[in-house]
Each structure stands twice: as structure tokens, then as C-alpha cells.
Amino acid sequence: LDRFLRSVEALRMTLPVDRAGLAAILHGCVARSGLRESYVAMVCTRGLAKPGLPRHPANCENRLIAYAIPWVWVMDEEMQARGAHLVISSIPRIAPESVDPTVKNYHWGDMIRAQFEATDRGADNAVLLGPDGTVAEGPGFNIFALIDGKMVCPDHGALEGVTRQSVLDLCAEIGVPTEVRPLHPDELLEADEVLTCTTAGGVMPVSRVNERIYHNDRPGPVSAKLRDLYWKKHKEGWHATPVDYGDN
């Protein structure tokens, strides 16, 4: 919610409700759906210019869309069990000077091209590099690499994911040092392990990047441990907000 509100403000849009009102709407979506495992989303669109006014974003009436649907995966459980196969895309991530990657947005032209490229190259998904040539992010997920016993994730060019922070917290819990710094593609290919993470998938181990194969084409032990711990704590209610389903 905090990141969403920051993003709306950064994009110079407004919501029809405050933070508490937004939370109530999202809870209502889940409660009315009756879903116990759902993907919940909130979207603020620019909208259309008000009648009689010039076609300028300042004249648009912003719209809020909120919904709950059955749970969806960025990478399904079977893919995660054997480790995702990624490629480093030839499509660069759009420059942060044009679109701030720390602001949640749907400016996905570059990432969509990278996804199609990954499919054409026989991979599950893609890793995009920023304009400076360092690792940025994937289509909807952050990236970590285990290097010399430290779990490293990029310090720029990517969304500051909620699950990214969860991985940093979990690493601290199990005693794995972390570094948030520039991550070069050569380091990614030479890393001991690679994992990705996102809300719609949790901690997702990687077994291949380009031609590099990690741990006999299976998830590495640290990645697997983090994944198991994430879902264990998730089921225990870690960072969860109870939903009142009423009569559903």
C-alpha cells in the first residue's frame, strides 16, 4: 500500500480514497470472492480527459481498479521445483531517466519483448540489463545471486519489490550475508546460485542462465532453503492481514 501510494503520487495521479479506504476495498474484494488463495491487485489508470478540456494528462480523471482472482504464478510450481531457465536478454531495460523503475507501473514494452525473446531461445523467462550493462530485473521479478557466500541483488534499475525485501529479511534470519550493489552479468553467470522473487511466486530458484547450469540443473541449497522458509512463514501468517469472510 505504501509503495502504491508513493507511485501514484510520483506519476502525478490521485485516488478517490485514502490508504484506509484502499485497504478496505481490497479486503472487500477478497471477502466477496470467497477465495482463500487469491491474487489481489490495485491499479490506478490515467483515465480520459474530462469533456471539453484539452487532451492533456493534467485534465484526466484518474480511475481506481481493484480485484481478486484465483492465484496466479509468474513461474509455476513445476518450473520452480526444477529451477527456472533464464536468458540474459538482448533487450535493454528502459533508462531510469525515462521511466523510474522504482515506481510501480505498467510500462512493460521492453520486458514483453524480452519475454518473447526468451521463448524464442527456449527459456522460461528473461533477465534484462540496464543501460549501464548491469543486471536490472526480470519481467515482474527481482534477481539475486549467491556470490562468495553472500546473496547479492542489484541496487538500481529495478523495482524495490516487496518480496525482494522478504528475501533480504530471510537471509538475515538464516545467517546468509547480503549485499545490495551493482550486479554484473558475468557475476550472474559465475555465481554459485541464482534466484528470483516476486509476490506472484515467492522465492523462485533458477537452475540455468544462458548456457550456464547451476547445481546439476537443480535449485541450489540456499535458494531451496529460502523458498521453503518463505512458504512456511507465509502459511504461518507472516506479514499477513486477516480477511473477514463474513458468511462466505
LINWO-V806313 format. One record per residue. N is the residue number from 0. RES is the residue in one small letter. SS is DSSP state (helix for helix, strand for strand, loop for the rest). PSI is psi in radians with two decimals (NA if undefined). OMEGA is omega in whole degrees, -180 to 180 (none if undefined). Layout:
n=N res=RES ss=SS psi=PSI omega=OMEGA
n=N res=RES ss=SS psi=PSI omega=OMEGA
//
This chain:
n=0 res=l ss=loop psi=-0.77 omega=-180
n=1 res=d ss=helix psi=-0.80 omega=-180
n=2 res=r ss=helix psi=-0.68 omega=180
n=3 res=f ss=helix psi=-0.79 omega=-180
n=4 res=l ss=helix psi=-0.68 omega=176
n=5 res=r ss=helix psi=-0.70 omega=-179
n=6 res=s ss=helix psi=-0.75 omega=178
n=7 res=v ss=helix psi=-0.76 omega=180
n=8 res=e ss=helix psi=-0.74 omega=-179
n=9 res=a ss=helix psi=-0.57 omega=179
n=10 res=l ss=loop psi=0.10 omega=176
n=11 res=r ss=loop psi=0.84 omega=175
n=12 res=m ss=loop psi=2.97 omega=179
n=13 res=t ss=loop psi=2.64 omega=178
n=14 res=l ss=loop psi=2.70 omega=178
n=15 res=p ss=loop psi=-0.08 omega=-178
n=16 res=v ss=loop psi=2.83 omega=174
n=17 res=d ss=loop psi=-3.02 omega=-176
n=18 res=r ss=helix psi=-0.76 omega=-180
n=19 res=a ss=helix psi=-0.69 omega=179
n=20 res=g ss=helix psi=-0.67 omega=178
n=21 res=l ss=helix psi=-0.76 omega=178
n=22 res=a ss=helix psi=-0.70 omega=-180
n=23 res=a ss=helix psi=-0.68 omega=179
n=24 res=i ss=helix psi=-0.79 omega=-179
n=25 res=l ss=helix psi=-0.74 omega=176
n=26 res=h ss=helix psi=-0.70 omega=179
n=27 res=g ss=helix psi=-0.67 omega=179
n=28 res=c ss=helix psi=-0.77 omega=-179
n=29 res=v ss=helix psi=-0.78 omega=-178
n=30 res=a ss=helix psi=-0.77 omega=-178
n=31 res=r ss=helix psi=-0.53 omega=179
n=32 res=s ss=helix psi=-0.50 omega=-176
n=33 res=g ss=loop psi=0.05 omega=-177
n=34 res=l ss=loop psi=2.32 omega=174
n=35 res=r ss=loop psi=-0.34 omega=174
n=36 res=e ss=loop psi=1.79 omega=-175
n=37 res=s ss=strand psi=2.78 omega=172
n=38 res=y ss=strand psi=2.08 omega=-175
n=39 res=v ss=strand psi=2.29 omega=-176
n=40 res=a ss=strand psi=2.68 omega=174
n=41 res=m ss=strand psi=2.35 omega=-177
n=42 res=v ss=strand psi=2.28 omega=172
n=43 res=c ss=strand psi=2.10 omega=180
n=44 res=t ss=strand psi=2.71 omega=-179
n=45 res=r ss=loop psi=-0.64 omega=-179
n=46 res=g ss=loop psi=-2.95 omega=-178
n=47 res=l ss=loop psi=2.71 omega=177
n=48 res=a ss=strand psi=2.46 omega=179
n=49 res=k ss=loop psi=2.56 omega=-178
n=50 res=p ss=loop psi=2.33 omega=177
n=51 res=g ss=loop psi=-0.08 omega=-179
n=52 res=l ss=loop psi=2.68 omega=180
n=53 res=p ss=loop psi=2.67 omega=179
n=54 res=r ss=loop psi=1.48 omega=-179
n=55 res=h ss=loop psi=2.47 omega=-177
n=56 res=p ss=helix psi=-0.49 omega=179
n=57 res=a ss=helix psi=-0.34 omega=-178
n=58 res=n ss=helix psi=0.10 omega=-177
n=59 res=c ss=strand psi=2.58 omega=174
n=60 res=e ss=loop psi=1.88 omega=-176
n=61 res=n ss=loop psi=2.61 omega=-178
n=62 res=r ss=strand psi=2.49 omega=176
n=63 res=l ss=strand psi=2.26 omega=176
n=64 res=i ss=strand psi=2.27 omega=178
n=65 res=a ss=strand psi=2.45 omega=-179
n=66 res=y ss=strand psi=2.78 omega=173
n=67 res=a ss=strand psi=2.22 omega=180
n=68 res=i ss=strand psi=2.87 omega=176
n=69 res=p ss=strand psi=2.56 omega=-175
n=70 res=w ss=loop psi=2.39 omega=177
n=71 res=v ss=loop psi=2.64 omega=180
n=72 res=w ss=loop psi=2.44 omega=167
n=73 res=v ss=loop psi=-0.74 omega=173
n=74 res=m ss=loop psi=2.15 omega=-171
n=75 res=d ss=loop psi=2.98 omega=-174
n=76 res=e ss=helix psi=-0.65 omega=178
n=77 res=e ss=helix psi=-0.74 omega=179
n=78 res=m ss=helix psi=-0.70 omega=-180
n=79 res=q ss=helix psi=-0.62 omega=-179
n=80 res=a ss=helix psi=-0.62 omega=179
n=81 res=r ss=helix psi=-0.12 omega=-179
n=82 res=g ss=loop psi=2.28 omega=-178
n=83 res=a ss=strand psi=2.60 omega=176
n=84 res=h ss=strand psi=2.03 omega=-177
n=85 res=l ss=strand psi=2.80 omega=170
n=86 res=v ss=strand psi=2.61 omega=173
n=87 res=i ss=strand psi=2.02 omega=-172
n=88 res=s ss=loop psi=2.63 omega=173
n=89 res=s ss=loop psi=-0.15 omega=179
n=90 res=i ss=loop psi=2.03 omega=-180
n=91 res=p ss=loop psi=2.61 omega=174
n=92 res=r ss=loop psi=2.44 omega=180
n=93 res=i ss=loop psi=2.49 omega=-175
n=94 res=a ss=loop psi=2.40 omega=179
n=95 res=p ss=loop psi=-0.38 omega=176
n=96 res=e ss=loop psi=-0.39 omega=178
n=97 res=s ss=loop psi=-0.87 omega=179
n=98 res=v ss=loop psi=2.04 omega=-178
n=99 res=d ss=loop psi=2.00 omega=-177
n=100 res=p ss=loop psi=-0.28 omega=178
n=101 res=t ss=loop psi=-0.13 omega=175
n=102 res=v ss=loop psi=2.09 omega=-180
n=103 res=k ss=loop psi=2.17 omega=-177
n=104 res=n ss=loop psi=2.96 omega=179
n=105 res=y ss=loop psi=0.51 omega=175
n=106 res=h ss=loop psi=1.41 omega=-168
n=107 res=w ss=loop psi=0.31 omega=-177
n=108 res=g ss=helix psi=-0.76 omega=-180
n=109 res=d ss=helix psi=-0.73 omega=-178
n=110 res=m ss=helix psi=-0.59 omega=176
n=111 res=i ss=helix psi=-0.75 omega=176
n=112 res=r ss=helix psi=-0.70 omega=180
n=113 res=a ss=helix psi=-0.65 omega=178
n=114 res=q ss=helix psi=-0.75 omega=177
n=115 res=f ss=helix psi=-0.67 omega=178
n=116 res=e ss=helix psi=-0.73 omega=179
n=117 res=a ss=helix psi=-0.77 omega=178
n=118 res=t ss=helix psi=-0.77 omega=180
n=119 res=d ss=helix psi=-0.49 omega=-179
n=120 res=r ss=loop psi=0.16 omega=175
n=121 res=g ss=loop psi=0.37 omega=-179
n=122 res=a ss=loop psi=2.95 omega=179
n=123 res=d ss=loop psi=-0.65 omega=-175
n=124 res=n ss=strand psi=-3.11 omega=-170
n=125 res=a ss=strand psi=2.72 omega=169
n=126 res=v ss=strand psi=2.25 omega=179
n=127 res=l ss=strand psi=2.47 omega=175
n=128 res=l ss=strand psi=2.61 omega=176
n=129 res=g ss=loop psi=3.04 omega=179
n=130 res=p ss=loop psi=-0.43 omega=179
n=131 res=d ss=loop psi=0.03 omega=177
n=132 res=g ss=loop psi=0.01 omega=177
n=133 res=t ss=strand psi=2.84 omega=-179
n=134 res=v ss=strand psi=2.32 omega=179
n=135 res=a ss=strand psi=-1.42 omega=-178
n=136 res=e ss=strand psi=3.09 omega=173
n=137 res=g ss=strand psi=3.09 omega=178
n=138 res=p ss=loop psi=1.57 omega=178
n=139 res=g ss=loop psi=0.20 omega=179
n=140 res=f ss=strand psi=2.68 omega=174
n=141 res=n ss=strand psi=2.89 omega=-173
n=142 res=i ss=strand psi=2.41 omega=174
n=143 res=f ss=strand psi=2.62 omega=175
n=144 res=a ss=strand psi=2.33 omega=177
n=145 res=l ss=strand psi=1.95 omega=-175
n=146 res=i ss=strand psi=2.08 omega=179
n=147 res=d ss=loop psi=0.72 omega=176
n=148 res=g ss=loop psi=0.02 omega=179
n=149 res=k ss=strand psi=2.42 omega=177
n=150 res=m ss=strand psi=2.02 omega=-173
n=151 res=v ss=strand psi=2.37 omega=173
n=152 res=c ss=strand psi=2.66 omega=-178
n=153 res=p ss=loop psi=2.53 omega=-180
n=154 res=d ss=loop psi=0.00 omega=179
n=155 res=h ss=loop psi=2.88 omega=176
n=156 res=g ss=loop psi=0.17 omega=-176
n=157 res=a ss=loop psi=2.76 omega=173
n=158 res=l ss=loop psi=2.41 omega=176
n=159 res=e ss=loop psi=1.41 omega=-171
n=160 res=g ss=loop psi=2.57 omega=176
n=161 res=v ss=helix psi=-0.73 omega=179
n=162 res=t ss=helix psi=-0.48 omega=172
n=163 res=r ss=helix psi=-0.80 omega=178
n=164 res=q ss=helix psi=-0.62 omega=178
n=165 res=s ss=helix psi=-0.70 omega=179
n=166 res=v ss=helix psi=-0.75 omega=177
n=167 res=l ss=helix psi=-0.72 omega=179
n=168 res=d ss=helix psi=-0.73 omega=-179
n=169 res=l ss=helix psi=-0.66 omega=177
n=170 res=c ss=helix psi=-0.75 omega=178
n=171 res=a ss=helix psi=-0.63 omega=-178
n=172 res=e ss=helix psi=-0.64 omega=-178
n=173 res=i ss=helix psi=0.10 omega=174
n=174 res=g ss=loop psi=0.42 omega=176
n=175 res=v ss=loop psi=2.06 omega=179
n=176 res=p ss=loop psi=2.63 omega=180
n=177 res=t ss=strand psi=2.71 omega=174
n=178 res=e ss=strand psi=2.32 omega=174
n=179 res=v ss=strand psi=1.82 omega=-172
n=180 res=r ss=loop psi=3.02 omega=175
n=181 res=p ss=loop psi=2.38 omega=180
n=182 res=l ss=loop psi=2.06 omega=-176
n=183 res=h ss=strand psi=2.60 omega=-177
n=184 res=p ss=helix psi=-0.60 omega=177
n=185 res=d ss=helix psi=-0.64 omega=177
n=186 res=e ss=helix psi=-0.67 omega=179
n=187 res=l ss=helix psi=-0.77 omega=-178
n=188 res=l ss=helix psi=-0.46 omega=-179
n=189 res=e ss=helix psi=-0.01 omega=-177
n=190 res=a ss=loop psi=2.77 omega=176
n=191 res=d ss=loop psi=-0.65 omega=178
n=192 res=e ss=strand psi=2.74 omega=174
n=193 res=v ss=strand psi=2.43 omega=173
n=194 res=l ss=strand psi=2.78 omega=175
n=195 res=t ss=strand psi=2.87 omega=-180
n=196 res=c ss=strand psi=2.56 omega=179
n=197 res=t ss=strand psi=2.84 omega=179
n=198 res=t ss=loop psi=-0.75 omega=-178
n=199 res=a ss=loop psi=1.01 omega=180
n=200 res=g ss=loop psi=-0.32 omega=-180
n=201 res=g ss=strand psi=-2.41 omega=178
n=202 res=v ss=strand psi=2.12 omega=-172
n=203 res=m ss=strand psi=1.83 omega=-179
n=204 res=p ss=strand psi=2.69 omega=179
n=205 res=v ss=strand psi=2.40 omega=178
n=206 res=s ss=strand psi=-0.23 omega=178
n=207 res=r ss=strand psi=2.46 omega=166
n=208 res=v ss=strand psi=2.07 omega=-172
n=209 res=n ss=loop psi=-2.21 omega=180
n=210 res=e ss=loop psi=-0.08 omega=-178
n=211 res=r ss=strand psi=2.22 omega=179
n=212 res=i ss=strand psi=2.24 omega=-178
n=213 res=y ss=loop psi=2.43 omega=171
n=214 res=h ss=helix psi=0.98 omega=177
n=215 res=n ss=helix psi=0.66 omega=175
n=216 res=d ss=helix psi=0.55 omega=178
n=217 res=r ss=loop psi=2.86 omega=177
n=218 res=p ss=loop psi=2.47 omega=177
n=219 res=g ss=loop psi=2.82 omega=-175
n=220 res=p ss=helix psi=-0.67 omega=-180
n=221 res=v ss=helix psi=-0.75 omega=178
n=222 res=s ss=helix psi=-0.78 omega=180
n=223 res=a ss=helix psi=-0.70 omega=179
n=224 res=k ss=helix psi=-0.74 omega=179
n=225 res=l ss=helix psi=-0.70 omega=179
n=226 res=r ss=helix psi=-0.83 omega=-180
n=227 res=d ss=helix psi=-0.74 omega=-179
n=228 res=l ss=helix psi=-0.69 omega=179
n=229 res=y ss=helix psi=-0.87 omega=-177
n=230 res=w ss=helix psi=-0.53 omega=175
n=231 res=k ss=helix psi=-0.85 omega=-180
n=232 res=k ss=helix psi=-0.57 omega=177
n=233 res=h ss=helix psi=-0.79 omega=179
n=234 res=k ss=helix psi=-0.44 omega=179
n=235 res=e ss=loop psi=-0.09 omega=178
n=236 res=g ss=loop psi=0.35 omega=-180
n=237 res=w ss=loop psi=2.14 omega=-180
n=238 res=h ss=loop psi=0.39 omega=-176
n=239 res=a ss=loop psi=2.66 omega=174
n=240 res=t ss=loop psi=2.08 omega=-178
n=241 res=p ss=loop psi=2.53 omega=178
n=242 res=v ss=loop psi=2.26 omega=177
n=243 res=d ss=loop psi=1.86 omega=-177
n=244 res=y ss=loop psi=-0.13 omega=179
n=245 res=g ss=loop psi=-2.18 omega=-179
n=246 res=d ss=loop psi=-0.01 omega=-179
n=247 res=n ss=loop psi=NA omega=none
//
